[in-house]
Amino acid sequence: MKTNINISNALTLLSEMESSSAKFQILEYDDLQGSSDLSSAFMLSYMRSANIKLRQVKISLHDSSVFVESGALSFMRGNLDASSNVGGPGGLVKKFISSTLTGEHVIKPLFSGTGEVLLEPSFNHYVLLSLEEGEEVIVDDRMFFAAEGTVTLGAKAIRSISGAVLGRETLFQTSLKGPGIAVLEVPVPEQEIFKYKLNNDTLKVDGNIAFLRSGTIDFTVERSTSTLVGTAVAGEGFLHVYRGTGEVWLMQTKQVYDQIRELDNPFFRRRETEGMLETQDKN
């Protein structure tokens, strides 16, 4: 077939991780040039100046399997079969309970065979994890994106009710147990992630900025001082406390990005006004 289109997919490989039967790659689009109106062109120009890039996860399977977040599939190629991780009526009940407790979707699509699976591109960032046999990590709600079929996805109970209520967490968090590779979708770039290794130590954090911890780390929420009066004077309120031996990953800049989103943006305000005017004209 002949065409006038010069097809050249300008993608950069940011990172990759490979097991004996699967390869996970994080790709980044060099540029987006598909704008067909002034508003889109203006926004794309702004995104280029801010170095905001579109990214995508590619998974290559060799007689293996991967399960992904519900709705995350873009397309797949090869001899691949699609199923789910439900496992019968009893499994459906367990998945529903786990979903209710952790906030994750009930059913994870499972793709098995040999071929390629490409997930939906987004402007978020991605983290690859390689878990050893029996190694467990606890991750923040809704950050799971994909994992090898050998990884066990479950729910980890927070040991104290105060840890959930005061820490604004669910009673259970998402657990990933190896062996295998997993992908997390995170709101900050990798250079802004702080990894702390604890050796029978304690880490106290102000706010919900820890998004991953080793399964060997205990999590509680405690007052910043020994008395309520002292807590009020200190102004910090309650702290997230991590104890034990393992790793805790922090994303301190997420709070800054959340504050930026709340700022009054003239461009977006104008776009909202234009939408209201278009609605009025149609009526």
C-alpha positions in Angstrom: 0.0 0.0 0.0 1.3 3.4 -1.0 0.8 6.6 1.1 2.0 10.1 1.3 2.4 9.7 5.1 6.0 9.5 6.4 5.4 7.3 9.4 8.1 7.7 12.0 7.1 7.1 15.6 9.2 9.5 17.6 9.4 7.8 21.0 12.2 7.7 23.5 12.9 4.7 25.7 13.1 6.1 29.3 13.7 2.9 31.2 13.0 -0.8 31.0 13.0 -3.9 33.2 13.1 -7.5 32.1 12.4 -10.9 33.6 12.9 -14.3 32.1 9.6 -14.1 30.2 8.5 -10.5 30.1 9.9 -7.0 29.3 8.4 -3.8 30.6 9.3 -0.5 28.9 8.4 3.1 29.6 8.3 5.2 26.4 8.0 8.9 26.0 6.6 10.8 23.0 9.2 13.4 21.8 6.5 15.9 20.7 2.8 16.2 20.0 1.9 17.9 16.7 -1.7 17.0 16.2 -3.4 20.3 17.0 -6.0 21.5 14.5 -7.3 24.6 16.3 -5.7 27.7 18.0 -6.7 26.6 21.6 -5.1 23.2 21.2 -2.0 24.7 19.6 -1.7 27.3 22.4 -1.9 24.5 25.0 0.6 22.3 23.3 3.0 25.2 23.0 2.6 25.8 26.7 3.2 22.1 27.5 6.4 22.1 25.4 7.8 25.1 27.3 6.9 23.3 30.6 8.5 20.1 29.3 5.3 18.1 29.8 5.6 14.9 27.8 3.2 12.1 27.0 4.3 8.6 28.2 3.3 5.0 27.5 4.0 1.6 29.0 4.8 -1.3 26.6 4.9 -4.9 27.8 6.4 -7.7 25.7 5.3 -11.2 26.8 7.0 -14.5 26.0 4.6 -17.4 26.9 3.7 -15.5 30.1 1.0 -13.2 31.4 0.3 -9.7 32.7 -2.6 -8.1 34.4 -3.4 -4.4 34.1 -5.6 -1.8 35.6 -9.2 -1.9 34.3 -9.6 0.3 31.3 -5.8 0.8 30.8 -5.4 -1.2 27.6 -4.6 0.7 24.4 -4.0 -2.2 22.0 -2.2 -5.6 21.9 -0.5 -7.6 19.1 0.3 -11.3 18.9 -1.0 -14.6 20.1 -2.6 -13.3 23.3 -5.7 -14.3 25.2 -7.7 -12.0 27.4 -9.3 -13.2 30.6 -9.9 -11.8 34.2 -8.4 -12.5 37.6 -11.8 -13.3 39.2 -11.6 -17.1 39.3 -15.2 -18.1 39.8 -18.1 -16.7 41.9 -16.1 -17.1 45.2 -13.2 -15.2 43.6 -15.6 -12.4 42.4 -16.8 -11.9 46.0 -13.2 -11.7 47.3 -12.3 -9.2 44.5 -15.3 -7.1 45.3 -14.4 -7.0 49.0 -10.8 -6.2 48.2 -11.9 -3.4 45.8 -14.2 -1.9 48.4 -11.5 -1.9 51.0 -8.6 -0.6 48.9 -10.3 1.6 46.3 -8.9 -0.4 43.4 -11.1 -1.7 40.6 -12.7 -5.1 41.2 -11.6 -7.0 38.0 -8.1 -6.8 36.5 -7.8 -7.9 32.8 -5.2 -10.7 32.4 -3.4 -11.1 29.0 -1.6 -14.4 28.5 0.6 -15.7 25.6 3.2 -14.2 23.4 3.0 -10.7 22.0 3.0 -7.0 22.9 0.6 -5.1 25.2 0.5 -1.3 25.0 -1.3 0.6 27.7 -3.1 3.9 27.4 -0.7 6.9 27.2 -0.9 9.6 29.8 1.0 12.6 31.2 1.6 10.8 34.5 4.9 9.2 35.4 5.6 5.5 35.8 7.7 3.5 38.3 9.0 -0.1 37.5 9.4 -2.4 40.5 11.2 -5.8 40.4 10.0 -7.9 43.4 11.9 -11.0 44.6 10.1 -14.2 45.7 8.0 -13.3 48.8 9.0 -9.6 48.8 6.0 -7.4 49.5 5.4 -3.7 49.1 2.3 -1.6 50.2 1.3 1.1 47.7 -1.0 4.1 47.9 -4.5 3.7 46.6 -5.1 3.7 42.8 -1.4 3.8 41.9 -1.3 0.2 40.6 -1.0 0.1 36.8 0.2 -3.3 35.7 2.1 -6.4 36.9 3.3 -9.8 35.8 0.9 -12.6 36.4 3.3 -14.0 39.0 2.8 -11.0 41.2 0.1 -11.4 43.9 -2.2 -8.4 44.3 -4.1 -8.1 47.6 -5.1 -5.9 50.5 -3.0 -5.1 53.5 -4.8 -4.1 56.7 -3.8 -1.0 58.6 -3.1 -2.2 62.1 -4.9 0.6 64.0 -8.2 2.3 63.2 -6.5 5.6 64.0 -4.1 5.0 61.2 -7.0 5.0 58.8 -9.2 7.6 60.3 -6.6 10.2 61.3 -4.3 9.5 58.4 -7.2 9.8 55.9 -6.4 6.3 54.6 -8.7 3.4 53.9 -8.7 0.5 56.4 -6.8 -1.6 53.8 -4.1 -0.6 51.3 -3.0 -2.3 48.1 -0.3 -5.1 48.5 2.0 -6.4 45.8 4.0 -9.5 46.5 6.6 -11.0 44.3 8.1 -12.6 42.4 7.7 -10.4 39.3 7.7 -6.9 37.8 5.0 -4.3 38.6 4.3 -0.8 37.3 3.0 2.1 39.4 1.5 5.3 37.9 2.7 8.2 40.0 2.0 12.0 39.8 5.6 13.2 40.1 8.8 12.4 38.1 11.3 9.9 39.4 13.9 12.6 40.3 11.4 14.0 42.8 10.9 10.7 44.6 12.8 10.3 47.9 13.7 6.8 49.0 14.5 6.3 52.7 16.0 3.0 53.9 15.2 2.2 57.5 17.2 -0.2 59.6 15.1 -0.8 62.8 14.4 3.0 62.6 11.5 5.4 62.7 10.4 7.9 60.0 7.7 10.5 60.9 6.0 12.4 58.0 3.7 15.4 58.1 0.9 14.7 55.5 0.0 11.9 53.1 3.1 12.0 51.0 4.4 8.4 51.4 3.1 6.3 48.5 5.1 3.1 49.0 6.6 1.1 51.8 8.1 -2.3 52.4 5.7 -4.9 53.8 8.0 -5.2 56.8 7.3 -1.5 57.8 4.6 -0.8 60.3 2.4 2.2 59.7 0.5 4.3 62.4 -0.7 7.8 62.8 0.3 9.6 66.0 0.1 13.0 67.6 3.1 15.2 66.9 3.6 15.7 70.6 2.7 13.7 73.7 -0.3 15.9 74.6 -3.1 17.4 72.7 -2.1 20.9 74.0 1.4 20.4 72.7 0.0 19.2 69.4 -2.1 22.4 69.1 0.9 24.6 69.9 3.2 22.8 67.5 0.7 23.2 64.7 1.6 19.9 63.0 -1.4 17.9 64.3 -0.9 14.2 63.5 2.1 12.6 61.9 2.3 9.4 59.7 4.8 7.2 61.5 6.7 4.3 59.8 8.7 1.9 61.9 10.9 -1.1 61.2 13.4 -2.2 58.6 12.8 -1.6 54.9 12.1 1.3 52.5 9.6 4.2 52.5 9.1 6.3 49.3 8.0 9.9 49.6 6.7 12.4 47.0 7.0 15.7 48.7 6.4 17.8 45.6 2.9 16.4 45.0 1.5 18.8 47.5 3.1 21.7 45.6 1.5 20.5 42.3 -1.9 20.2 44.1 -1.6 23.8 45.3 -0.7 25.0 41.7 -3.8 23.3 40.3 -5.9 25.3 42.8 -4.5 28.7 41.6 -6.6 30.9 39.4 -5.6 30.3 35.8 -6.8 32.9 33.3 -6.4 30.5 30.3 -8.6 27.8 31.9 -11.1 30.4 33.1 -11.5 31.7 29.6 -12.0 28.2 28.3 -14.7 27.6 30.9 -16.4 30.9 29.9 -16.3 30.0 26.2 -17.9 26.6 27.0 -20.7 28.4 28.9 -21.3 30.8 26.0 -21.4 27.9 23.5 -24.0 26.2 25.6 -26.1 29.4 25.8 -25.9 29.8 22.0 -27.2 26.3 21.4 -30.1 26.9 23.8 
